[in-house]
Amino acid sequence: METIRYGIVGGGFYAKFQLRALEQVRGIEVAGLVSRRPPEALSQFVQAKRLGEGRIFPSVREMAHHVDVVAIYAPNFARVPIVEEIGKALDEGAKLRAVICDKPLARNLREARQMIERLRPFGVPLIYFENQLHMKAVQQARAQLEPVVKTMGPLTLVRASEEHAGPHSAWFWDPVQQGGGVMTDMGCHSVAVAWYLLTPPGKPLGFLRPIAVQADLSLLKWGRPQYREALRQRFGVDYSKTPADDFATGLITFLNPETNCISKAQFTVSWMYDKQGLRVMIDGIGPGYAFEFNTLRSPLEVFVGDVAAAAVADAEAALEKQQATRGLVTVQPNEPDLYGYADENIDALESLLTGRPALMDWDFGREIVKLTMAAYLSAERRATVDLTDPQTLAYLEDYVPLIQQGRGREVLHIP
């Protein structure tokens, strides 16, 4: 079997999660690593798990000459410079077979446009990673319901949510570096998977046309004085000065161009879910049928009493963003598989080996950025954003939300 050599950009939590996923994928080796800080621990992990050489390179530009695929798992604020380095390597003759970028593609549409325009002339496949579309539960729901959908008609409503207690790294909390708050960080997940699930079988992504976005963004938990101070102490981020949204919810209306029927996607995301840990919950309703799933429903539960709790050193060994080490603890035995990370790499690998397109490309990623930007605009204007209006679409192309500019006090309530 042919082996594809990955070069991974990024050395944080997410890159490590992707390496755990690659333990379950044949045909990919990790040939290179680049990070702002030398990713020595990741390199050691790669070698210990026999995932590849895990060579640390001084720059993305140099690494691109020694790998088949550059996978961008670096912070949002670094993505445009990273793409420029990749472009320079391609200018020099680097023989890349693909470039992968994880969600969100960019902080705004202007950056997304820069990234795509820099690399598109080379003809290199630009693969977008959005793990929730690859979740086995999502894929199985589509497969199980396909004959029903063909008889009864497509789903009319999908409700998608992702919630946890907050990010790991300081830059995630900084709205200027990250590009906003929870809507940018996690809203892209829920928007993308809902759009995918609403799409009728046999139709391409993007078949349904988004025509309106209505959203409400708030700062609820992390705007309160005691939690603002906890955030400042832990991460050095001051939400009394540059706050971001920790809760976002809204509706996207889609139009089927063949039937002229509409469908709705409802999204809810938050950084204040103080229960077991990360929860992805999705349900869909169609004429005469429905589905639902919740990632906190696990076949494995563990109980740890007070007298034994001191022995538990790492809550996140059980579940991402785990909030407790005692009591009845939800355990997901294989999170990289549960959340679709293994399957998105398999999809990328098969696309390169067979020549078929990957499930998602950067153009789809750009459309998700557009919808998240529309959500911010809706919240700022306190009005529904009409995506059929040419002036609105033109405005979104260079729109930077007030929260992303560091001016969140103008739109978020700060007590």
N, C-alpha and C positions, 0 to 999 in steps of 0.2 A: 504494500500500500504506500502510495506517495505521501511524504510528510511535508506539512506546511510549517515554515519557521516564523513564529511570532516574535515581534519586537514590541515590548510593552512599555508605554510611557505612563508613569505614575507609580508611586511607591507606598500608597496609603491603604486604608481599610478596604477600599473597593478592589484595588489591584490584587490584594491577598484573597478576596472572595472569588475573583475570577480564576486565580491559580487553583483554588479548591475545586472549582468547576472543571478545570482542565484535567484534573486527576481522573475524571470520568469520561474523557474524550480521547479516542485513538486517532492518530494521524496529525496531531499538532504538537510541536515542541517549542519550548520557550528558549529562543536563541539569544535574546537580548533584553536588557532592562535599562531604562533611563528614568531618573527622578531628580527633583530639586536637591534632595539629599541622597547621597549614594545608597541605593537600596540593598544593602548588604544582607539584611535579614531575609528579604525576598529571594535573593540569589541563593542563599543557603537552603531556603525552602525548596526552590526549584531543583537544586541538585540532590537534596535528600529524598525528594519524591520521584527522582529520575524523570523529570519533565523536560529536561534539556540542559544545555550548557549554562544558561542563566548568566551570560556574560554582561558585566556592567559597562556601558558605554558612556563617554563624557557628554555626548550630545545626540539629539534625535537625528540630526543631519548625518552624522557618521554612522549611527546604527542602521539607518535606512539602506545603506549600501550592503548590509550583511544579513538582511532578513527578507522574507517574502511579503509579510504583512506588518504594518505598523498599527497597533491598537492603542487608541488614545483613551486612557483612563485617568487623566490628569485633571486638576481643578478647572472649573469653568473659565476663570480669568486667564488661564494659560493657553487656551485652545487655538486662538488666532496665531500667536507666535509659534506654536508647535506646527501648525499647518504650513506656516511660512518656511520653517526648517525642512519639512517634508518636500515642499515645492522646490527648494534649492537643491535638495538631494536628487530629485527627479530631473531638474535642469542639468545636473552633472552626469546623468545617465543611470541612476539607481533603477534597478529592475523590480520594482514592487508589483505584486499581483493584486493588492487591495490595501485600502486604508479603512480601518474600523474606528468609529467614534461612538462612545456611549452617550446615553441621554444626559442632559439635554444637549442638542447639537451645539447650541450657542446661547449666549445671554440675551440676545435680541436678534431681530431679522437682519440688521446691518452686518453683524458679525457672521451670521449664517451665510449671507450672500458673499462676504469676503472669502470664507473658507471654501465654499463650493466653486466660486470663480477661479480661485488660485489653483485648484487641483483638477477641475473638470477637463481642461485642455489636454491633459496627459492620457485620458481614456482609461484611467485606473478605476476599477470598481470602488465606489464609496459606500460602505456598508454601515447602516445605522443600527445600533444595539438598543433595543427596548425590551427588557427581559420578560415583562408581563405578557406580551403577545405569544411568547414561547412556552409559557407555563403549561404543563401537561393538562391541568384542569381546564384551562381555556381551550386548548386544542381538542380535548376530548368532548367538551361541551359542544363545540362547533360540529365535530364529527357525528356525535350522537343525535344532534338535532337537525342535521342536514335534510333527511327525508321529510321531517315534520315541517321545516321551513318551506320546502318546495311545495308542500300541499297547502299549508295554512297561511303562508306569507312570512316575511322576515320579522325579526325582533322589532318591537316598537319602542322599548325603553331599556336601557342598560344603566345600572347604578354602580359606579366603581369608586372605591375608597382605599386609601393607604394612610395609616396613622402609626406614629410611634412617639416617643418622649423627646426626641430631638437628635440632631446630628452629632457625630463624633468629633469633628474638627472645627477649629475657630473660623476658618474661611467660609464654611457652610453657613454660619450665622451672620456673616458680614454681607449685607445686601449689595454692596458695590462689587465685591469680589465674586460673589456667587451669582449675582444677577437678579436678586429679589429675595423672597422668603420661601415658604413652603410651596407656594404655587409653582415657582420655577423648579424647585428641588423635586417635588413629588407629584404636582399636578400633571406634569407631562406624562407620567405613568398612567394615571387614571383616564386622561383624555385619549391617549393613544389606544389603550386596550378597549375602551368603550367604542371608539370609532371602528376598530377591527371587528368587534363582536356584532355590531349593528350591520356590518357589510354583508349583503346576501352572498350565499355560497356561489363560487365561480366568478365573482366580480373582484376586480383588483382593489387594493388599498387606494383610497382616494375616490372611489366610485361615488360614494355618498358625498354630497357637497355641503360643507358647513355654511349655514346662511345667517346664523345669529349666535351671539354669546352673551349670557347674562351671568354676572358673578358678584359675589360678596367676599371681600378679604378683610380679615380682622387681626388684631393683636390682642389675644385674650390672656393666656397664662403668663407669657414672658414679658408682658408690658407692666405687670404689677410690680411695685417697688422691690419687694423682697426677692422676686425671681429675676428682675433686672440686675440686682446686685449679685445674685448667684452666678448669672451669666458673665458679668464683668469680672468677677473673681476667677472663674474657671477658664474663660476664653479671651478675656481682654476686650470683649465687645460690649459697647454701651448703648443699650436700646433706649435710653433717655435722649440720646442724640441722633442716632441713625438706626431706627427700628425697622424691622421687617415683619411681614405677615407670618403668624404661626397657625392660622386657620384659614382655609379657603373652600368655598363651595359655590356651585353654580350649575347652569344648564347650557348645553350646546344643542342647537337645532340643526338637523341634517335634512337635506332634500334628496330624494331618489329621483334622478333626472328621467328615468324611464316611466315611472308610475305617477310622479308628481306628489307622492305621499311623503310626509315628514316622519322623522323619528327623533328621539331625544336621548342625550347622554347626560346623566347627572354625576358630578364629581364632588367628592369631599376628601380633603387631605388636612392633616394637622401634625404639629410637633408637640402635642400636649396630651397624648394618649398614655396615661399612666396606669396601664394594666400589665398583662404578662410581658408584652414586648411588641415587636412589629406585627401589625395586622393588615393583610390585604383581604378585602371583602368585596365580592362582585356578585351581582345578580342581574338576570335579564328576564324580561317578560315579553311574550309574543301572543298572538291569537290562539288561545287554547293550550299554551305550554309555558314553561318557565324553567330557570335553573338558578342555583346559587351555590357559592362556596366561600369558605372562611379559613384562612391559613392558620388560625389558632386552634382549629379542630384537628388534633393530631391523634394518631393511633397510640402514641406513647405519652403517658403522664408519670411524673415522679413526685413523691411527697417527701419533703424534708422538714422535720420538726425543729423547734427552737433549740433543743439540746444538741442537734447535729449540724446546725447551720454554720458554725464556725469552720467546719471542714470544707465548705464550698468556696473555692477561691475565685472562680470565673463564672459569673452568671451567663455570659454570652456563649459559653460552651453549649448551652441548651437551645438558645433562640436569639436571633439578632435583636438588639435593643432590649434585652431582657431586663426587667425592672426589679426582680426579687430573687433571692437565693434560698428562700424557705417557703413553706406552705405547699400548695398543689401547683407544681411547675409544669407548664407545657413544654414538651421537648419535640423538636422536629429533627429526626435522625439525619436528614440530608437536605439542608436548606438550599445549597446551590442548585440542586435538581428541582426542588419544590418551586423555587422562584423563576425557573426557566433559564438560568445562566448556562448550564451544560448544553441545553438544547439550542440556544442562540449561537454557541460556538460550533455545534454540529451543523447547523444551517449554513453558517459562513463557510465551513470546511467543504460541505457538499456543493455549495455554489461555485467554489474555486475549482473543485475537481471535475465537475460536470459542465461548467459553463452557464448554468442557469442563474438567473438573478437571485440574490438573497431576498428574504421576506421583506426587508425594509432597506431603503437607501437614504442618502442625505437629503434628497428632495422631500421625502416623507418627514424626516426629522425637521426640516425647515417649516413644513406645514404645522407640525406640533408646536414649534416655537411661535408661529403666528397665532395659534389658538390660545397659548398661555399669555402672549402679549395682549390679545383681545380681552382676556379675563382681567388683566391689570387695568386696561383702559376702561372697561365696564365699571370696575370698582371705583376708579377715580371720578368718572362722570356720573356715577350712580344711575346708569342707564344701560339698556340693551345695546350692544354693538352690532350694527347691521353689516354683515360681510358681503352683501350684494351691492353695497354702495361703493363705486370706484374711488371716491374721495377718501373714504375710510380706509380702504385697502392701501391707497397711496400713503396715507398718514402712518399706517402701521409699519411700513417699510423702514422708516427711520425713527420710529417711536422708541423712546427709552423711558420706562415707567419711573415715576417720582421715587418709589421705593428703591429702585435700582440706582438712581442718582444719589442716594443717601439723603433724600428729602422726605422720608417716610412720615415725619411728624406732621406733614401737611395733609396726610390722608388717613393716618391711623390715630386712634384715640390713646393718648398717653396720660394716665392719671397723675 
